[in-house]
Amino acid sequence: MSYLPAPGYMPTYNPPLPYSQPIPGGLRPGMSIYVQGTVPHHTKRFVVNLACASHDGCDVALHFNPRFDGKDKVVLNTFQGGRWGKEEHQSMPLKKGEHFEVVFIVSGDRYQIRVNGNHFCDYMHRIPPERVMEVKADGDLQLQSMTLLGGGGMMGGGGYPQMGMPGMGPAAGGYPPSNLPMMTAPASYHPQVPYSGSFPGGLGSKRTVVVRGFLPQHAKQFRINFKAGPNETVLHINPRLNERAVVRNSYLGGRWGPEEREVQFNPFQAGQYFDLSIRCGNQQFKVFANGQPFFNYKHRFHNFQQIDRLEIDGDVVLSYVQF
């Protein structure tokens, strides 16, 4: 597998619990782990562990343990050498029956933990993050997705999972080698909407844009636009929840072209997270949603170097944008 000048992008969707995902080469500063799911109404506690091995009793660099036991709190700790360290307690940011997103961002001396787009707490390293070989989740949790995002380094053969890795086959939403994303720009975490980002040097063939977000309960529609100059919209992706449609089109030469609406499934639901991977191929855009092929859009504008901007607006809360 060739090395790509891009962060790793390893998503897994709706895995059964207990779940573990390998981290080839360990964690390094700049990497992050996204955990998205729902807290069931009956929940008592669940756990996300950044573990140093796969066997029971191994060292755990970070134990993230929300507890709903009357004194609702989040317990953080480290398990090392067969014993637990000193617990750190934080107030509970999660609510039963609601969706949530927790992001663990690795920095040089700590984990920065964000919950639902807001800074939650920092946890100082007690074990070097390079020793972390798996992320594990278990307990009273409906796990929607877990994503490992690399920090620009190489992760076991170019930043991407080897085929056959647990949890990364097609059924789990893993990308096959021919669909590995190529991304070069730094990630944008929880950017504001409306969002605008530029493609230095144009979009280019085989470049991939990843958009992750959440649709509020009141959401009606939002728009993702690939722009060429001030007036041309090369690709317009317009999920319309009020019509249960995902409209695609281009605005070229001062007019809209024919709409495309047909999809095999619709990942855009109010109160749900979504993950889009939009790859610019030589003949068409190939779009994946939540790890599954979503639609192809044949190019109506072929000068990729002039595609210089990504714009997102409407009823959406963005978690993560990268290209």
C-alpha positions in Angstrom: 0.0 0.0 0.0 1.5 3.4 -1.0 2.2 6.2 1.4 -0.2 9.1 1.0 0.6 12.7 2.1 -2.6 12.7 4.2 -3.9 12.1 7.7 -5.4 8.7 8.3 -9.1 8.4 8.2 -10.5 5.2 9.7 -14.2 5.3 10.3 -16.3 2.4 11.7 -20.1 2.5 11.9 -22.7 0.9 14.2 -20.3 -1.7 15.6 -21.6 -4.1 18.2 -20.3 -3.8 21.8 -17.9 -4.5 23.2 -15.9 -3.0 20.4 -12.2 -2.4 19.9 -10.3 -0.7 17.0 -6.6 -1.1 16.6 -4.4 2.0 16.4 -1.4 1.0 14.1 1.7 2.6 15.4 0.1 4.2 18.5 -1.2 7.7 19.0 0.8 10.8 18.3 0.1 14.5 18.8 -2.3 15.8 16.2 -4.3 12.6 16.1 -7.9 12.4 17.4 -10.6 9.9 18.1 -14.3 10.7 17.4 -17.0 8.8 19.3 -20.6 9.4 18.3 -23.6 7.7 19.7 -26.7 7.8 21.9 -27.1 7.5 25.7 -30.0 5.0 26.2 -32.6 5.9 28.8 -31.7 2.9 30.9 -28.0 3.6 30.9 -26.0 3.3 34.1 -22.5 3.7 32.8 -20.3 3.1 29.8 -16.6 3.4 29.1 -14.1 4.4 26.4 -10.6 3.1 27.0 -7.4 4.0 25.2 -5.6 0.8 25.8 -2.0 -0.3 25.4 -2.8 -3.8 24.3 -5.8 -6.0 23.4 -5.7 -8.5 26.4 -7.6 -8.1 29.7 -5.6 -6.4 32.4 -3.4 -4.4 30.0 -2.4 -0.8 30.8 -5.0 1.8 29.9 -3.7 5.3 29.2 -7.1 7.0 29.4 -10.3 5.5 31.0 -13.3 7.7 30.1 -16.2 6.5 32.2 -19.6 8.4 32.3 -21.6 7.2 35.3 -25.3 7.8 35.8 -25.7 6.6 39.4 -27.6 9.4 41.1 -24.4 11.5 41.4 -23.9 11.7 37.7 -20.3 12.3 36.8 -17.5 11.4 34.4 -14.6 9.5 35.9 -11.2 9.7 34.2 -8.3 7.5 35.2 -5.3 5.5 34.1 -4.6 1.7 34.8 -1.0 1.0 34.9 1.1 -1.9 36.3 -2.0 -3.8 37.5 -3.5 -0.9 39.5 -5.7 2.2 39.0 -4.3 5.6 39.6 -6.0 8.6 41.2 -9.5 9.3 39.8 -10.4 12.6 38.2 -14.0 13.6 38.3 -15.9 16.0 36.0 -19.6 17.0 35.9 -21.8 15.0 33.5 -22.2 16.7 30.1 -24.4 13.9 28.6 -28.1 13.4 28.9 -30.1 10.1 28.7 -31.9 9.6 25.5 -29.8 12.1 23.5 -27.1 11.9 20.9 -23.6 12.9 21.8 -20.1 13.4 20.3 -16.9 13.0 22.2 -13.6 13.9 20.7 -10.2 12.9 22.2 -7.5 15.2 20.7 -3.9 14.1 21.4 -1.5 16.9 22.2 2.1 16.7 23.5 1.3 16.6 27.2 -2.4 15.9 27.5 -5.6 14.7 25.9 -8.0 17.5 25.1 -11.5 16.2 25.4 -14.4 17.9 23.6 -18.1 17.0 24.1 -20.8 18.2 21.6 -18.4 20.7 20.1 -17.4 22.3 23.4 -14.2 21.9 25.4 -14.9 19.5 28.3 -11.6 18.9 30.1 -7.9 18.1 29.7 -6.3 14.9 30.9 -2.5 15.0 31.4 -0.6 12.0 30.0 0.3 9.4 32.6 1.3 6.9 29.9 3.0 8.1 26.6 0.3 8.1 23.9 2.6 6.2 21.6 1.9 3.1 23.7 -1.9 3.2 23.0 -2.6 0.4 20.5 -6.4 0.1 20.7 -9.5 2.2 21.5 -12.3 0.2 23.2 -15.9 0.9 24.0 -18.4 -1.0 26.1 -21.3 -0.6 28.5 -24.7 1.0 28.2 -24.2 2.8 24.9 -25.5 2.9 21.4 -22.4 3.4 19.5 -23.1 5.0 16.1 -19.5 5.6 14.9 -15.9 5.6 16.0 -13.3 7.4 13.8 -9.6 7.5 14.2 -8.1 10.6 12.5 -4.4 10.8 11.9 -2.2 13.8 12.4 -0.3 13.8 9.1 2.1 10.9 9.9 2.1 7.4 8.6 -0.1 4.8 10.2 0.9 1.2 9.3 1.4 1.6 5.6 0.3 5.1 4.6 -2.1 6.1 7.3 -4.9 3.7 6.4 -6.1 0.3 7.7 -4.9 -2.9 6.2 -7.8 -5.0 4.8 -8.8 -7.6 7.2 -8.3 -5.4 10.2 -11.1 -6.0 12.8 -14.0 -3.6 12.4 -12.8 -2.2 9.1 -14.3 -4.5 6.5 -17.1 -3.4 4.1 -19.8 -4.4 6.5 -18.3 -2.1 9.2 -18.1 0.8 6.8 -14.3 0.6 6.1 -13.0 2.0 2.8 -11.5 -0.5 0.4 -8.0 0.4 -1.0 -9.3 1.9 -4.2 -11.4 4.4 -2.2 -8.8 5.5 0.3 -9.1 9.3 0.9 -6.3 11.6 -0.2 -6.3 14.7 2.0 -3.6 17.3 2.5 -5.0 20.3 4.4 -5.3 20.5 8.2 -8.6 19.4 9.7 -11.1 22.0 10.9 -12.8 20.9 14.1 -16.3 22.1 14.7 -16.2 25.0 12.3 -18.9 27.6 12.3 -21.7 27.6 9.7 -21.8 29.2 7.2 -18.4 27.6 6.4 -16.0 28.6 3.6 -12.7 26.9 2.9 -10.3 27.3 -0.1 -8.5 24.6 -2.1 -4.9 25.7 -2.6 -4.1 25.1 -6.2 -7.6 23.8 -7.0 -9.3 20.6 -6.2 -7.3 18.2 -8.3 -8.2 14.6 -9.3 -8.3 12.0 -6.5 -8.6 14.6 -3.8 -11.1 13.8 -1.1 -13.3 16.1 1.0 -14.6 14.8 4.3 -17.6 16.5 6.0 -19.0 15.2 9.3 -21.9 16.8 11.0 -25.1 16.7 13.0 -28.6 17.6 11.9 -30.7 19.4 14.6 -34.3 18.3 15.2 -35.5 21.4 13.4 -33.3 20.9 10.4 -35.1 21.4 7.0 -32.1 21.5 4.6 -28.5 22.4 4.1 -26.1 22.9 1.2 -22.6 21.8 0.3 -21.2 23.7 -2.7 -18.0 23.2 -4.6 -17.2 26.6 -6.3 -15.1 27.7 -9.2 -14.6 31.4 -9.0 -17.3 33.7 -7.7 -20.2 32.5 -9.9 -19.8 28.8 -10.8 -21.1 26.0 -8.6 -19.5 22.9 -9.9 -21.2 20.5 -7.5 -24.3 21.4 -5.3 -25.3 18.8 -2.7 -28.6 19.8 -1.1 -30.1 17.4 1.5 -33.7 18.5 1.9 -35.2 16.8 5.0 -38.6 18.4 4.4 -38.7 16.6 1.0 -36.8 13.5 2.0 -34.5 14.2 -0.9 -30.8 14.7 -1.7 -30.6 17.1 -4.7 -27.5 17.4 -6.7 -26.9 20.0 -9.5 -24.5 22.4 -11.0 -24.8 26.2 -11.6 -22.7 27.0 -14.7 -22.9 29.8 -17.1 -25.6 31.6 -15.2 -28.1 28.7 -15.1 -28.9 25.5 -13.2 -28.6 22.2 -15.0 -30.8 19.2 -14.5 -31.3 18.0 -11.0 -30.2 14.5 -9.9 -32.2 13.0 -6.9 -31.9 9.3 -7.1 -30.1 7.6 -4.1 -30.2 4.1 -2.7 -30.6 5.3 0.9 -30.8 8.7 2.7 -28.4 9.2 5.6 -29.7 12.6 6.5 -32.1 12.4 9.4 -33.0 15.0 12.0 -31.2 14.3 15.3 -28.5 12.1 13.6 -24.9 12.4 12.7 -23.7 11.9 9.2 -20.3 11.4 7.5 -19.7 12.3 3.8 -16.6 11.5 1.9 -16.5 13.3 -1.5 -13.8 12.2 -3.9 -13.0 14.0 -7.1 -12.3 11.3 -9.8 -11.2 11.8 -13.4 -14.8 11.3 -14.7 -17.0 11.9 -11.7 -17.4 12.7 -8.1 -17.7 9.6 -6.0 -19.6 10.2 -2.7 -19.7 7.9 0.3 -22.2 8.4 3.2 -21.5 6.7 6.5 -19.0 4.5 4.8 -21.3 3.2 2.1 -21.4 4.2 -1.6 -24.0 7.0 -1.9 -24.0 8.4 -5.4 -21.8 9.3 -8.3 -22.0 12.7 -10.1 -20.5 12.9 -13.6 -18.4 16.0 -14.1 -20.1 18.9 -15.9 -17.1 21.1 -15.2 -13.7 19.6 -16.1 -11.1 22.2 -15.1 -10.5 20.9 -11.6 -7.8 23.4 -10.9 -10.4 26.2 -11.0 -12.5 24.5 -8.3 -11.1 26.7 -5.5 -13.6 26.8 -2.7 -15.9 24.7 -0.5 -19.0 26.4 1.1 -21.5 24.9 3.5 -24.6 26.6 4.9 -28.0 25.8 6.2 -29.4 23.7 9.1 -26.3 21.8 10.0 -23.8 21.6 12.9 -20.4 20.7 11.6 -18.1 18.4 13.5 -15.2 18.1 11.2 -14.1 19.2 7.7 -11.0 18.2 5.9 -9.7 18.0 2.4 
